[in-house]
Each structure stands twice: as structure tokens, then as C-alpha cells.
């Protein structure tokens, strides 16, 4: 348990979330929508559940409205990403390593040395 100054008591993180959700109904609805989206996208990877969530969501004047609108606009791509086992994450990680190498080294004597260093950091 941690002491929260706004509440002036010792509470766990879950108790603090429960207190916040009980006092704000919009926050509770947004949080539940977030959890459902997270489960559909990351945990269960059920495209039918995600499609149902996007179809049944009703706007409530929060930032989640824009998120759902974006997911609806890109529904085909989002559903394809959920069903596909492939990800571009590893390639993006290698690109980040190469860019940070370029920033930190300020040039190499020749291109072969640069390629050797890339092979060293990505192997």
C-alpha cells in the first residue's frame, strides 16, 4: 500500500483505481472500453470481438471517441493485424539501433566499417 496525498490514506493501486472509477462514470466507461480493446487486440486476439466492440461503441464525449473513430476508419487493416501472426516490430527495433549508432558515431572511415558495426550490434 502507498500513501496517496489526495485521499490522505494508504491504498493499493487497485483501490485507487476503484475509487476513481466510482466517482466518475465517464471515466469508468472509458476504462472498461480500454480494457475490452486491450483484450481484443493484445490478449485474446479475437477479430470478431474487436469488430463487435467497434460496432456497438456509443460516443460519450471523451478521448476514446477519437480512438474508436480511427479504429473504425482503419478497420480492415486493424482486423488483419489482429489475425496475422507477423509483426514489423523486430525490423523497427533494428532500424532504431542503426539510427542511434549513426547519431552516436558521427561518421566512419569507410562504409565497410559502418556495416561491420551494424552487424555487431544486431547479432
C-alpha positions as protocol buffer text, in pm:
chain_id: "A"
residue {
  index: 1
  type: UNK
  ca { x: 0 y: 0 z: 0 }
}
residue {
  index: 2
  type: UNK
  ca { x: 111 y: 354 z: -72 }
}
residue {
  index: 3
  type: UNK
  ca { x: 5 y: 680 z: 84 }
}
residue {
  index: 4
  type: UNK
  ca { x: -191 y: 896 z: -162 }
}
residue {
  index: 5
  type: UNK
  ca { x: -196 y: 1263 z: -64 }
}
residue {
  index: 6
  type: UNK
  ca { x: -520 y: 1338 z: -249 }
}
residue {
  index: 7
  type: UNK
  ca { x: -701 y: 1070 z: -49 }
}
residue {
  index: 8
  type: UNK
  ca { x: -492 y: 1107 z: 268 }
}
residue {
  index: 9
  type: UNK
  ca { x: -483 y: 734 z: 327 }
}
residue {
  index: 10
  type: UNK
  ca { x: -289 y: 422 z: 244 }
}
residue {
  index: 11
  type: UNK
  ca { x: -435 y: 236 z: -54 }
}
residue {
  index: 12
  type: UNK
  ca { x: -327 y: -15 z: -314 }
}
residue {
  index: 13
  type: UNK
  ca { x: -320 y: 79 z: -681 }
}
residue {
  index: 14
  type: UNK
  ca { x: -636 y: -122 z: -746 }
}
residue {
  index: 15
  type: UNK
  ca { x: -820 y: 51 z: -460 }
}
residue {
  index: 16
  type: UNK
  ca { x: -719 y: 391 z: -602 }
}
residue {
  index: 17
  type: UNK
  ca { x: -849 y: 292 z: -946 }
}
residue {
  index: 18
  type: UNK
  ca { x: -1174 y: 167 z: -792 }
}
residue {
  index: 19
  type: UNK
  ca { x: -1224 y: 495 z: -603 }
}
residue {
  index: 20
  type: UNK
  ca { x: -1164 y: 698 z: -920 }
}
residue {
  index: 21
  type: UNK
  ca { x: -1398 y: 480 z: -1127 }
}
residue {
  index: 22
  type: UNK
  ca { x: -1673 y: 502 z: -864 }
}
residue {
  index: 23
  type: UNK
  ca { x: -1663 y: 882 z: -861 }
}
residue {
  index: 24
  type: UNK
  ca { x: -1655 y: 937 z: -1241 }
}
residue {
  index: 25
  type: UNK
  ca { x: -1899 y: 739 z: -1458 }
}
residue {
  index: 26
  type: UNK
  ca { x: -1743 y: 863 z: -1785 }
}
residue {
  index: 27
  type: UNK
  ca { x: -1401 y: 752 z: -1668 }
}
residue {
  index: 28
  type: UNK
  ca { x: -1543 y: 412 z: -1576 }
}
residue {
  index: 29
  type: UNK
  ca { x: -1700 y: 368 z: -1920 }
}
residue {
  index: 30
  type: UNK
  ca { x: -1378 y: 478 z: -2093 }
}
residue {
  index: 31
  type: UNK
  ca { x: -1165 y: 249 z: -1875 }
}
residue {
  index: 32
  type: UNK
  ca { x: -1390 y: -51 z: -1942 }
}
residue {
  index: 33
  type: UNK
  ca { x: -1377 y: 23 z: -2317 }
}
residue {
  index: 34
  type: UNK
  ca { x: -998 y: 45 z: -2297 }
}
residue {
  index: 35
  type: UNK
  ca { x: -977 y: -290 z: -2119 }
}
residue {
  index: 36
  type: UNK
  ca { x: -1207 y: -452 z: -2377 }
}
residue {
  index: 37
  type: UNK
  ca { x: -997 y: -309 z: -2662 }
}
residue {
  index: 38
  type: UNK
  ca { x: -676 y: -427 z: -2498 }
}
residue {
  index: 39
  type: UNK
  ca { x: -813 y: -777 z: -2450 }
}
residue {
  index: 40
  type: UNK
  ca { x: -943 y: -798 z: -2807 }
}
residue {
  index: 41
  type: UNK
  ca { x: -621 y: -665 z: -2961 }
}
residue {
  index: 42
  type: UNK
  ca { x: -343 y: -797 z: -2741 }
}
residue {
  index: 43
  type: UNK
  ca { x: -456 y: -1076 z: -2512 }
}
residue {
  index: 44
  type: UNK
  ca { x: -718 y: -1285 z: -2688 }
}
residue {
  index: 45
  type: UNK
  ca { x: -667 y: -1163 z: -3045 }
}
residue {
  index: 46
  type: UNK
  ca { x: -1032 y: -1218 z: -3138 }
}
residue {
  index: 47
  type: UNK
  ca { x: -1120 y: -1020 z: -3451 }
}
residue {
  index: 48
  type: UNK
  ca { x: -1494 y: -1089 z: -3406 }
}
residue {
  index: 49
  type: UNK
  ca { x: -1488 y: -943 z: -3055 }
}
residue {
  index: 50
  type: UNK
  ca { x: -1300 y: -636 z: -3180 }
}
residue {
  index: 51
  type: UNK
  ca { x: -1543 y: -586 z: -3469 }
}
residue {
  index: 52
  type: UNK
  ca { x: -1836 y: -615 z: -3227 }
}
residue {
  index: 53
  type: UNK
  ca { x: -1679 y: -361 z: -2992 }
}
residue {
  index: 54
  type: UNK
  ca { x: -1625 y: -113 z: -3275 }
}
residue {
  index: 55
  type: UNK
  ca { x: -1981 y: -159 z: -3400 }
}
residue {
  index: 56
  type: UNK
  ca { x: -2151 y: -122 z: -3061 }
}
residue {
  index: 57
  type: UNK
  ca { x: -1947 y: 165 z: -2915 }
}
residue {
  index: 58
  type: UNK
  ca { x: -2151 y: 477 z: -2839 }
}
residue {
  index: 59
  type: UNK
  ca { x: -1965 y: 811 z: -2820 }
}
residue {
  index: 60
  type: UNK
  ca { x: -1962 y: 974 z: -2477 }
}
residue {
  index: 61
  type: UNK
  ca { x: -1755 y: 1289 z: -2530 }
}
residue {
  index: 62
  type: UNK
  ca { x: -1416 y: 1152 z: -2422 }
}
residue {
  index: 63
  type: UNK
  ca { x: -1086 y: 1099 z: -2600 }
}
residue {
  index: 64
  type: UNK
  ca { x: -1187 y: 735 z: -2654 }
}
residue {
  index: 65
  type: UNK
  ca { x: -1432 y: 859 z: -2920 }
}
residue {
  index: 66
  type: UNK
  ca { x: -1143 y: 966 z: -3143 }
}
residue {
  index: 67
  type: UNK
  ca { x: -962 y: 638 z: -3085 }
}
residue {
  index: 68
  type: UNK
  ca { x: -1267 y: 433 z: -3181 }
}
residue {
  index: 69
  type: UNK
  ca { x: -1328 y: 655 z: -3487 }
}
residue {
  index: 70
  type: UNK
  ca { x: -969 y: 595 z: -3600 }
}
residue {
  index: 71
  type: UNK
  ca { x: -1003 y: 220 z: -3549 }
}
residue {
  index: 72
  type: UNK
  ca { x: -1331 y: 222 z: -3744 }
}
residue {
  index: 73
  type: UNK
  ca { x: -1168 y: 409 z: -4034 }
}
residue {
  index: 74
  type: UNK
  ca { x: -885 y: 157 z: -4046 }
}
residue {
  index: 75
  type: UNK
  ca { x: -1100 y: -144 z: -3956 }
}
residue {
  index: 76
  type: UNK
  ca { x: -975 y: -370 z: -4236 }
}
residue {
  index: 77
  type: UNK
  ca { x: -609 y: -311 z: -4152 }
}
residue {
  index: 78
  type: UNK
  ca { x: -665 y: -344 z: -3776 }
}
residue {
  index: 79
  type: UNK
  ca { x: -852 y: -673 z: -3815 }
}
residue {
  index: 80
  type: UNK
  ca { x: -580 y: -801 z: -4048 }
}
residue {
  index: 81
  type: UNK
  ca { x: -315 y: -710 z: -3790 }
}
residue {
  index: 82
  type: UNK
  ca { x: -507 y: -897 z: -3520 }
}
residue {
  index: 83
  type: UNK
  ca { x: -539 y: -1214 z: -3728 }
}
residue {
  index: 84
  type: UNK
  ca { x: -186 y: -1209 z: -3871 }
}
residue {
  index: 85
  type: UNK
  ca { x: 97 y: -1373 z: -3675 }
}
residue {
  index: 86
  type: UNK
  ca { x: 351 y: -1136 z: -3833 }
}
residue {
  index: 87
  type: UNK
  ca { x: 484 y: -810 z: -3692 }
}
residue {
  index: 88
  type: UNK
  ca { x: 725 y: -544 z: -3812 }
}
residue {
  index: 89
  type: UNK
  ca { x: 845 y: -490 z: -3454 }
}
residue {
  index: 90
  type: UNK
  ca { x: 1183 y: -664 z: -3495 }
}
residue {
  index: 91
  type: UNK
  ca { x: 1264 y: -463 z: -3809 }
}
residue {
  index: 92
  type: UNK
  ca { x: 1168 y: -138 z: -3637 }
}
residue {
  index: 93
  type: UNK
  ca { x: 1397 y: -233 z: -3347 }
}
residue {
  index: 94
  type: UNK
  ca { x: 1691 y: -285 z: -3583 }
}
residue {
  index: 95
  type: UNK
  ca { x: 1616 y: 48 z: -3755 }
}
residue {
  index: 96
  type: UNK
  ca { x: 1622 y: 223 z: -3415 }
}
residue {
  index: 97
  type: UNK
  ca { x: 1959 y: 66 z: -3332 }
}
residue {
  index: 98
  type: UNK
  ca { x: 2107 y: 177 z: -3666 }
}
residue {
  index: 99
  type: UNK
  ca { x: 1979 y: 533 z: -3622 }
}
residue {
  index: 100
  type: UNK
  ca { x: 2119 y: 560 z: -3272 }
}
residue {
  index: 101
  type: UNK
  ca { x: 2452 y: 422 z: -3399 }
}
residue {
  index: 102
  type: UNK
  ca { x: 2460 y: 687 z: -3673 }
}
residue {
  index: 103
  type: UNK
  ca { x: 2388 y: 962 z: -3417 }
}
residue {
  index: 104
  type: UNK
  ca { x: 2648 y: 848 z: -3167 }
}
residue {
  index: 105
  type: UNK
  ca { x: 2941 y: 778 z: -3402 }
}
residue {
  index: 106
  type: UNK
  ca { x: 2939 y: 1085 z: -3628 }
}
residue {
  index: 107
  type: UNK
  ca { x: 3070 y: 901 z: -3931 }
}
residue {
  index: 108
  type: UNK
  ca { x: 3300 y: 613 z: -4008 }
}
residue {
  index: 109
  type: UNK
  ca { x: 3624 y: 595 z: -4204 }
}
residue {
  index: 110
  type: UNK
  ca { x: 3451 y: 387 z: -4470 }
}
residue {
  index: 111
  type: UNK
  ca { x: 3118 y: 221 z: -4529 }
}
residue {
  index: 112
  type: UNK
  ca { x: 3251 y: -129 z: -4461 }
}
residue {
  index: 113
  type: UNK
  ca { x: 3337 y: -32 z: -4102 }
}
residue {
  index: 114
  type: UNK
  ca { x: 2985 y: 104 z: -4059 }
}
residue {
  index: 115
  type: UNK
  ca { x: 2833 y: -222 z: -4185 }
}
residue {
  index: 116
  type: UNK
  ca { x: 3059 y: -426 z: -3954 }
}
residue {
  index: 117
  type: UNK
  ca { x: 2942 y: -220 z: -3657 }
}
residue {
  index: 118
  type: UNK
  ca { x: 2576 y: -274 z: -3758 }
}
residue {
  index: 119
  type: UNK
  ca { x: 2635 y: -648 z: -3772 }
}
residue {
  index: 120
  type: UNK
  ca { x: 2793 y: -635 z: -3426 }
}
residue {
  index: 121
  type: UNK
  ca { x: 2504 y: -454 z: -3258 }
}
residue {
  index: 122
  type: UNK
  ca { x: 2228 y: -654 z: -3429 }
}
residue {
  index: 123
  type: UNK
  ca { x: 2375 y: -1003 z: -3397 }
}
